[in-house]
Amino acid sequence: MLLTSPSMSSTQIPAHQRKKSLSHSPIIFPVKSMATTDNMRRSGRRTAPMSAVESRVSLVLALAAQASSLSQRFLMELANETAKYVFPSRRFESRSLEEALMSVPDLETVEFKVLSRYDQYEIREVESYFIAETTMPGKYGFDFAGASQSFNVLAEYLFGKNTREKQMEMTTPVFTRRIKSDGEKMDMTTPVITRRVEDQDKWKMSFVMPSKYGANLPLPKDSSITIKEVPKRIIAVIAFSGFVTDEDVERRESSLMDLLKNNPEFRVKEGASVEVAQYNPPFALPFNRRNEIALEVERKQT
């Protein structure tokens, strides 16, 4: 064994010992410390660019984060809108068990005050409002195909098919009314209303417009839709549940007219036509649905 001093150089070590010494020497790899990397950044030296794979991964992660944020926002908005239907309000006083089970969505509706209440109906003073209205196809006001077509036309206007591409809030109820003539002027607002043209078997459906717009509503792109203001008026109303049929309308209209004949203060206004208000979405259970038959009335002259 050959002993060497620390000062001895490798050239002074015999060849056979030098070989053995090198074989036992540790291998050292150059490693950049964090401090070195920071110093490189401070000195302006550029680090190695991202690879194509790293760039794609970063892009996918960024898009996923953005999509997640948008999805959460959409779900929150959807939950808020759904809650208006799932947890409806009961803003009407009940006269019977049938009315007690009725409910309406928590949406903006026509403003009114009750002037008189009777066993089977009530008299309301309704504030003015604006409606979007379209004539319904077909002979009947409550066949599924005709009602669906008219509803979709109005819904498209409400949700952006207008001159401002403005999405407006849904209101309630939807009105359906029998109209007197094609040239009749009519004013209305919130439920979906359907009405029929006398002697012509024509009906019109209307959506009440959100009150915040007043007369400053965007114009419809569909020429079949007209915007009208329904003036302040007094109406007599009968409420009922279930799905509406044309037979229901005829029967309840006749019943309401008979009841009003005995009213000491109000009478049916000349030329008044029946109007139906439906407050609920199609998926509402029949016994939870609120529908109303209405006729415009006026005070009797003393």
Sequence and secondary structure as in RCSB ss.txt:
>XXXX:A:sequence
MLLTSPSMSSTQIPAHQRKKSLSHSPIIFPVKSMATTDNMRRSGRRTAPMSAVESRVSLVLALAAQASSLSQRFL
MELANETAKYVFPSRRFESRSLEEALMSVPDLETVEFKVLSRYDQYEIREVESYFIAETTMPGKYGFDFAGASQS
FNVLAEYLFGKNTREKQMEMTTPVFTRRIKSDGEKMDMTTPVITRRVEDQDKWKMSFVMPSKYGANLPLPKDSSI
TIKEVPKRIIAVIAFSGFVTDEDVERRESSLMDLLKNNPEFRVKEGASVEVAQYNPPFALPFNRRNEIALEVERK
QT
>XXXX:A:secstr
     TT  GGGS HHHHHHHHHTS        HHHHHHHHHTT       HHHHHHHHHHHHHHHHHHHHHHHH
HHHHHHHHHHHS B  S  SSHHHHH  B SSB   EEEEEE SS EEEEE  EEEEEEE SSS SS HHHHHHH
HHHHHHHHTT BTT      BS EEEEE S TT      SSEEEEEETTTTEEEEEEE  GGGTT    BSSTTE
EEEEE  EEEEEEEE S   HHHHHHHHHHHHHHHHT SSEEE TT   EEEE S TTS GGG  EEEEEEEEE 
  
